[in-house]
């Protein structure tokens, strides 16, 4: 699903998947740049949260193993990620 309107309601109902190759600057646990960049694997899953560590427009927490968090501009978020509805788990 293409991401157009990032309302709180929309964000709460979706997780997001990286659809295009993307790399980001790495930050340490204190929020300082390490001067290195890392590739983010295609197909990794992310959740948008209200957190903000380095002042990015969109904060994503990794749902896939090996990924912590990202903060990126909203325009890049819309370009590189697609939305997928959370599925209810049956008990």
N, C-alpha and C positions, 0 to 999 in steps of 0.2 A: 504494500500500500504506500503510495506517495505521501510524504509528509507535507502538509500545507499549513494547517492551523494548529499551533501548539498550545492548545488550551490545557488547563490542569486536568480537566475531565478526560481529554484525549490521551494525555500522558499516562494517567492512572490506569487506563484500559489497555495499554500497549507496552510491549518490549520492542527493542530495535535491533536490527541485524545489519552488519557492515556488508555492503553490496559492491563496493569498488575498493581497489588497493588504496591504503591510507597509511601515513606515518605521522608520528607526533614526537614532540620534544619530551624527553624524560625529566621528571621532577623527583626529588628525594622525599623522604617522609616529612620533612619540615617545609615542603613547598618551594624549595629552591631548585633552579635548573641544574641538571648535571652536565649540560653541554652536549649530550648525546641524543640521538633520535632512535625510535624503534618502529618497526613495521607492525601494523595491526592485521591479524589474519582475517581473510575474507570469511564470512559466515559466523564470526563471533557475535555473541548476543549481549545486549546492554540494556540497562534500565536508567531512565532519566530520574534524577533526584534534585532536591533543593540545595544540596551542598555546594560550596564554592571554596576551593583552596587557592587557586591562582587567578581568579577573576574572569574565567571563561563564561561565555553566554549560556552554554549548555553543559551541564555536568552529567556524566554517564558513569555508572558503576558497572563493572564487568560481571556478567553472569556466567561467562565461559571461564574454564580453568586457566590460570596464569595471568589474568588481567585484573588490575585493581580499579583505577578510575581514569577518566579522560575529561578534559574541559576544552571545548572547541567552539568556534563561532557558529551561530545558528544557521547561517547560509551553508557552511560546510556540512553541518549535521543533515540538513535537508537534501544535499547533493549526494552524500555518501551512505546514508542509512535508510532503511525501509522499516515501516511499522508493521507489527504483527500482533494480533489480539491475543491476550492471555487466554489460555484454555482452562476451564474449570476442571479440577480433578474430582473424579467420583470417589466416594468413600466406601 
